């Protein structure tokens, strides 16, 4: 080969490399623009260092947490109506709730290990794994009994304990159907406890009616019932029976609702059997809204709706309680990065293993492996930091803003102190939570700090 040919090949190679680099940069900028288009650039999202977010993480965030080509606007059912106003006025009285002191439910004796594990159930750092060990794998059953008794739901809605236990048994069987590492009864119990903790530490528990409390806990308990361990994207790509049944729309969430409500068709598991007809219809409506809102692709849309409601001060009429309820359960569903490091680490390992098992299935089927589902290439720390920075932290900030400005105005000038170590490591994070928030901010800083330091061991 002559020198001239070598030089020409060299020039061609350099050109190809330059083109590839330019394409990568364009793709990265396009993904950043896509994410920013889903957000309000005037809030804290504009402080995120998008260049530091890996491309595969950006792609995953875009695919998982955003509906494509869906402009933000209030839907007809989100606009204030006479019915909403009437319902809001009817139920606007603050409910005074006194929790019982005992740690055993009526007709449901707890062993000593369960009683010990339940002692911290009101705390943010409650360890549901400890409860599950004490309950010999039945943590969801005990969590349901505890919450339904604490909030006096058994008495208020005439739910027999035997029916509640039968319902819990059926739920646990459905949650273990596919033997998922993450989406199982343990996760359902954790989300239920997290919802409870947020409500009592923010005062929300006094703002919701008994029927709304029942809807919130019922939704938390069933929100991932019979989860297949695979994503909506997987169902759609493989044209599963569920995807065909629900026309590719919130496939899993629709199934969770349908399967759970089918359990209520049996009188032995129908915990809502003694509700009045109007109560049952209203509860079903609320539960459907809440569980469908746990579809991750609705995240940014939910975020914008919440900000819009907050800016318009529409919460003063209490006409958008449905949105608060849905946002509350959604936040609890993605809350593990805001928990202590040992809990976050354990949850993340379980979730990633579930992702990787899906990736293994996709490889066997000969279809493209979904983002963050390839166990050979996924960078755990980077994916978690991106998820926390873009999804979790802003969601908690917005929740606390909503509570401070609309639900509990007197708490508006209360702030949570932040650890200077973590704030210097992540200066873009702003703490804007309640004084009595259960260390959410500090846990988020801790998790991100340890991830960036390389403390992750798989």
N, C-alpha and C positions, 0 to 999 in steps of 0.2 A: 504493500500500500504506500502510495506516494505521500510526501509531506503535505501537499495541497489537499488530498483527500482526508488526511487525518485532521487537518485544520478545519475543513468543512464539517466533518462529523462532530468535532468538538464544538463548533459554533452551533450546530443543530441541536446537540445535547443540551448546551447551555440555554438555548432558546426554549426547549421543551421544559426544562426545569423552571425557568422564569415564568413560563405560561402556567405551569402547575401551581407554583407559588402564588401567582396572581389570582388564579381560580379559587384557591383555598382562602385567600384574603377576602375575595368577593363573597364567597359562601359564608364566611364568618361574619362579614358585615351585614349580609342579608339576614342571617339568623338573629343578629343583634337587633336589627331594625324590626324584624317580625315580633320579637319579644317586647321591644319598646312600644310598638304600635298597640300592643295589648294592655299597656300600662299607662299611667299618667306620669309624664316625664317631670312634672313639677314636684312629685313626692319623693320619698327616699329611694325609689327604684333608680332615679337618675344618678345616685351616688355609687351604684354598683359598678365595679371595675369589670366591664364586659369583656375586655381583651384578655383578662386572666381566666375567664371561664372557658374550659376546653370545648372544642367544636362538638364532640359527641354528646357532651352534657347539654349544650345549647339545643341540639337537635332533639334530645330526649325531653327536655323541658317544654319545647315547642309542641312536640307530638302528643305528649302525655297530658299537659295541663292547659291546652288551648284548643278551642274549636276553630277550624279553619274557615276563613271568609265569613265570619259572623260579626257584623258591626254591633257595637254596643248601643242598646236602646232599651227603654223600659217596655216590657211586654204588656199586653192588655191586662193580664192577671196581676201585674205589679202596680197598676195605676189605682189610686185611691177610689174606692167605690162606696156606695151607700151601705152595702152589706158589710164591708170591712170596717167602716166607721161605727156602724151599729154594734158589731161584734167587739170592737175595741172599747167602746164606751161601756158595754155590758161587763167586760172583764178587766177593766182598768184599775180596779182596787188592788192595792198592794197586799199580798198575802203574807200574813205573819206565820212563820213556820218554826216550831220548836222541835228539834230532833230528839228522839228518845235516847236515853243513856245506855240502855242494855245493848249487848253485842250478840244477842241471839234472837232470831225471828220466831214469831208465834208458830208453834207446831213444828219447828225446824231446829232441833238441837245441834249445836256446834261442838266439835271436839276442841280440846285445849289448844291444839296447834292452830286451828282455824281462828279461834278467838284471839290468839296472840298475833296472828298475821293481820287480822282485821283492825287492830288497834290504831294503825296509821292510815286508815281508809280515807280520812278527810285531808290528807297531806299530798302535796304535789309529787313527792318522791316515794309514794306508795309502790311497793314491789309486788306486782301481780304474779311474778314467777314464784315468790315465796308462798303466796296464797295457793297457787296451783299445786305446789308440792304438798302443802298441808291438807288440801282438799282432795288429794289423790286424783288429780286431773279433772276435777269438777268445779273449777273456779267460777265459771259462768253461772252455775246454779246458785252458789253462795252469794255471788255479786248481785244477782237478780233479787234474791230474798232480802238481802241487806238494803238495797235501794228502795224496793217496793215497801219495805217496812219503815225505813227512815222517813220517807215522804208520806207515810200513811196512805199509800195507794191501795193496799189490800182492803182496808176498811172503807175508804172513800168510794171505791168502785166495786165493792163486794166480790173480791177475787178470792176464792177458796185456796188455801195453801196447797192442797192436794192437786188442784188444777195447775197452779203455778209450777209445782215440781214436775208434773207430767210434761208441761210445755217446755221447761228447761231441759228435761231429758231428751226430748225430740230435737230441740235446737242443738244440743251438744252432739247428737248423732249426725245431724246435717253438717255441722261445722267440721266433723272429723271424716266426712265422706271421702275426701280426696287426699287426706293426710298431708295438708299443706304445712310447710315450715312456718309461714307467717300468718296467712289469712285463715285463722282457726278460732276456736272458742276462747283461747287465751287473749287474742287480739280484741275480740268483742268485749270481754270483761275489762280489758285495759281502757278501751274507748269509753265504756260506760262509767268507769271510775273517774276518768279524766274529765268527762262532762260534769259529773257531780262536783269534783274539786273546783273547776272553773266557776260553777254556779255559786258555790258557798263562799269562795274567796272574792268574788266580784259583787255579790249581793243579787245576782240574777235570780236566784231561787225565790226571792221575795217578789219578783216582777212577773213571773209566769203563773198562770192559773193551774189548778190541779190537773185539768185535762191536757194542758200543754206540757206539764211535767211528765205525765204518762206518755204522751206522744214522743217526747224527747228520749226518754229511757227505752221505750219500746223500739224506736228507730235505732238507737245505739246498739241494742242487743241483737237485732236482726240484720243490721246493715250489710253484713258480708255472709249471710246464711247460704250454705251450699256453694261457697266460692270454689271455682275450679282450679285455682292456683295459677291461672293464666290471665293475661290482660284482655281488655276489650279489643285491642288491636289484633291480638292473636285469634280471637273468635271471628273477627271480621275477615281476616286474611285467609283463614282455613274454612270459612263458610260453615261454621258449626251450626247445629240445630238451633241453638239459642240465638245466634246472630240472624238466622233466617226467620225465626219466630218474632224477634223484636226489631227487625228491619235495620240492623246495624246501629241502633240508637240506645246508648246506655245499656248494653246487652246484659252485663252482669247485674247491674243495679235493678233492672226490671225483673230479672230472675229472683234476686234476693227477696224482693217485695212479694212477687207472685207465690213463691214457694212458702214463705212465712205465713202469708194470709191463708194459704190452703190448709196449714196446720190448724187454723182456727175453725175450720169446717167440722172438725171432730170435737164433740162436746167435752171429751176428756182432756183436751188441751186448749180449749177456748177460754183464755183468761179475760177476754173482753165480752163474755157472754151476758153479763149483767148490766152493761152500759145501755142507756136509753138510745133509741134509734138516732136521734139528732146528735147525741154525743159520739156514737159509733161512726156516723158519716163524717163528722168534723175531725175526729181523730184519724180516720183513714186518709182523709185529704191531707192532713198535716204530715203524717208518716210518709206518704208517697212523695210529697215535696222534699222532705228531709233526706230520705234515702237516695232519691234521684240526684240530689245535690252533692252526694259523695262521689259522683263520677268526676274524676280528676280533670277531665277536659272542660269542666265548668268553672274551674278555679278562678281564672282571671275575670271571667264574666261576673262571678259572684263578688269578686273583689271590687270591681267597678260599680256594681249595683249598691254595695254597702257604702262605698265612698259617696255615691250620689245621694243616697238616703240621708247620710250623715250631714252632708253639705246643705241639703234642703231642709234639715231639721224636721223631717217627716216623722221621726220616731216620737216626737212630742204628742202626736195623736194616736200613737201605738197602732198604726195601721199596717206596719210592716214587721210584725212580730214573727211571721213565718220566715222571713229572710234572716232574722237574728237566730232563730232556732236552727235553721239549715246551716248557717255559717258556724254556729257553735259546735255542732256535731262534726262538720267537715274539719274544723281546726283540731278537734280531739282526735280525729282519724289520722292526722299527719303530725301529731304532737311529739312523737318520741325523741326528735332531736332537741326538744326543749326540756327533756328530763335529764336527771343525772347521767354522767358519762357511762357508768356500768349498765344502766338500763338501755340507753341509746345504742351502745355497742352491741348488746345482745339482740335488740330488735332489728338493727341494720343487718347483722349477720344472717338472721332468719329471712329477712326480705330479699337480700341479695341471693341467697341460696335458692329461694323460690324463683327469682328472675333467671338464675343460671339453669335451673331445671327446665324452665320454658325454653331457654336457648338450646339445651340439649335435645328437646323434642323437635324444635325447628330444624336443627342440623340433621336429625334422623329423617325428617320429612322432606329434606332437600329444599327448604324455603329459606329466604334470607333471615339471619338471626336478628331479632329485634335489638334496638339500642339498649345498652347496659345489661344485656342478657348473655353476652359471651364471656364465659368464665376465664378465657385465656387473655382477653384484652381489656376488660373493664378495670378502670382505676377507681377503687373504692373511695379513697379519701376525696378525690376531685369531684366525684359524683355527689357525695354527701355535702360537701361545701357548697356546690352549686345549688343543690336542693334547699339547703338551709338559707342561703343568702337571698335567693330569688323567691322562694315559696314560703317557708316557715316563719322566718323573722318578720317580714312585712305583714303577714296575716295576723300574728299575735299583736303587733303594734296597732293595727286597725281595730282589732277586737277591744283592746283596752281603751282606745280613743272613743269607740262607740259607747262603752260602759261609762267612761268618765263624763262625756259630754251629754249623753242622752238618757241613760238609765239611772246613773247615780251622780248627778251634777255636783254634789257636795264633795266628791272625791277628785274633782278636776285638777286641783293644784297639788295633788299628791304624786310623788314620783318614786320610782324604785332606784335605789343606789346601784351603780354598776362598778364592777371590779376594774381598777385602772390597768391591770395587766392585760386583760382581754380587750378593753377599749382602745389601748394603744396598738394592739395587734390588728384590730379590725376597726379603724377609725370611722368607716362608713356606717357602722351600726349606731343607731340612735335609740336610747332607752326612753320609752314614752308610756310606761305602764303604771298601774296603780301601786300605791304604797304597800298595800297588802297582797300584791301579786306574789304567788308562791315561788319566788326565785326563778321564774321563767327566764328572765333576761340573763342572769348569771350562768344558768345552765347552758343556754345557747352559746354564750361566749366561751364557756369551758369546752364544749364539744368542738366548736370551730377551731379553737386554739390547739387542742390536742390533735385534731385531724391534720392541721397545717404543720404540726411538729412531727408528724409521721408515727403517731402512737397506734395506728391501726395494725392489728395482727390477724390475718385470715388463716 
